[in-house]
Amino acid sequence: MRFVDLSVAGVISITAIALLLAWNPQAPDVAARRNLDQASLRDLLAIVLERAGVAKLLQDSPAELCSYLGQLSNSTVTLSAEVGGQGCAAPPAGAVTAELTFADGSRVVTLESWYSEGP
């Protein structure tokens, strides 16, 4: 009888630990923060697009576009672009990023932003 009691107590303990590991109260907070960061970065890209204009961004060479975005970048946010497979810079692994892609004929421009040091 004592063996059965110990077995039941062990199963309950293991189940409780597994439930505590599976239910992480910080997970929704982390996801919400990531979504908020992405929204802020998308807003920044929209401001860049509004300021520069689609025509300028579509007509500039990749080097000119990278230079322009480099001037707008700061110690907090990095802006980059990819034009026809040529990119300025790549975000670090695991970084929260936002992208905005637009095209004119065969020319496709992708603007990208990410936090340089993390929010």
Contacts in CASP RR format, 6 or more apart in sequence:
PFRMAT RR
TARGET T0000
AUTHOR 0000-0000-0000
METHOD contacts of the structure
MODEL  1
MRFVDLSVAGVISITAIALLLAWNPQAPDVAARRNLDQASLRDLLAIVLE
RAGVAKLLQDSPAELCSYLGQLSNSTVTLSAEVGGQGCAAPPAGAVTAEL
TFADGSRVVTLESWYSEGP
33 119 0 8 1.000
34 96 0 8 1.000
37 96 0 8 1.000
37 115 0 8 1.000
37 119 0 8 1.000
38 96 0 8 1.000
38 97 0 8 1.000
38 98 0 8 1.000
39 98 0 8 1.000
41 77 0 8 1.000
41 96 0 8 1.000
41 97 0 8 1.000
41 98 0 8 1.000
41 113 0 8 1.000
41 114 0 8 1.000
41 115 0 8 1.000
42 98 0 8 1.000
42 100 0 8 1.000
42 113 0 8 1.000
44 77 0 8 1.000
44 79 0 8 1.000
44 98 0 8 1.000
44 113 0 8 1.000
45 79 0 8 1.000
45 98 0 8 1.000
45 99 0 8 1.000
45 100 0 8 1.000
45 111 0 8 1.000
45 112 0 8 1.000
45 113 0 8 1.000
46 100 0 8 1.000
48 69 0 8 1.000
48 72 0 8 1.000
48 79 0 8 1.000
48 111 0 8 1.000
49 57 0 8 1.000
49 100 0 8 1.000
49 102 0 8 1.000
49 111 0 8 1.000
52 68 0 8 1.000
54 102 0 8 1.000
54 104 0 8 1.000
57 65 0 8 1.000
57 81 0 8 1.000
57 102 0 8 1.000
57 109 0 8 1.000
57 111 0 8 1.000
58 102 0 8 1.000
58 104 0 8 1.000
58 107 0 8 1.000
58 109 0 8 1.000
60 68 0 8 1.000
61 83 0 8 1.000
62 81 0 8 1.000
62 83 0 8 1.000
62 84 0 8 1.000
62 86 0 8 1.000
62 87 0 8 1.000
62 88 0 8 1.000
65 81 0 8 1.000
65 83 0 8 1.000
65 88 0 8 1.000
65 109 0 8 1.000
66 80 0 8 1.000
66 81 0 8 1.000
66 87 0 8 1.000
66 88 0 8 1.000
66 89 0 8 1.000
69 79 0 8 1.000
69 80 0 8 1.000
69 81 0 8 1.000
69 88 0 8 1.000
69 111 0 8 1.000
70 78 0 8 1.000
70 79 0 8 1.000
70 88 0 8 1.000
72 79 0 8 1.000
73 79 0 8 1.000
73 116 0 8 1.000
74 116 0 8 1.000
75 116 0 8 1.000
75 117 0 8 1.000
76 115 0 8 1.000
76 116 0 8 1.000
76 117 0 8 1.000
76 118 0 8 1.000
76 119 0 8 1.000
77 113 0 8 1.000
77 114 0 8 1.000
77 115 0 8 1.000
77 116 0 8 1.000
78 89 0 8 1.000
78 91 0 8 1.000
78 113 0 8 1.000
78 114 0 8 1.000
78 115 0 8 1.000
78 116 0 8 1.000
79 111 0 8 1.000
79 112 0 8 1.000
79 113 0 8 1.000
80 87 0 8 1.000
80 88 0 8 1.000
80 89 0 8 1.000
80 90 0 8 1.000
80 91 0 8 1.000
80 111 0 8 1.000
80 112 0 8 1.000
80 113 0 8 1.000
80 114 0 8 1.000
81 87 0 8 1.000
81 88 0 8 1.000
81 109 0 8 1.000
81 110 0 8 1.000
81 111 0 8 1.000
81 112 0 8 1.000
82 88 0 8 1.000
82 109 0 8 1.000
82 110 0 8 1.000
82 112 0 8 1.000
83 107 0 8 1.000
83 108 0 8 1.000
83 109 0 8 1.000
83 110 0 8 1.000
84 107 0 8 1.000
84 108 0 8 1.000
84 109 0 8 1.000
91 97 0 8 1.000
91 112 0 8 1.000
91 114 0 8 1.000
92 114 0 8 1.000
95 114 0 8 1.000
95 115 0 8 1.000
95 118 0 8 1.000
96 114 0 8 1.000
96 115 0 8 1.000
96 118 0 8 1.000
96 119 0 8 1.000
97 112 0 8 1.000
97 113 0 8 1.000
97 114 0 8 1.000
98 112 0 8 1.000
98 113 0 8 1.000
98 114 0 8 1.000
99 110 0 8 1.000
99 111 0 8 1.000
99 112 0 8 1.000
100 110 0 8 1.000
100 111 0 8 1.000
100 112 0 8 1.000
101 108 0 8 1.000
101 109 0 8 1.000
101 110 0 8 1.000
101 111 0 8 1.000
102 108 0 8 1.000
102 109 0 8 1.000
103 109 0 8 1.000
END
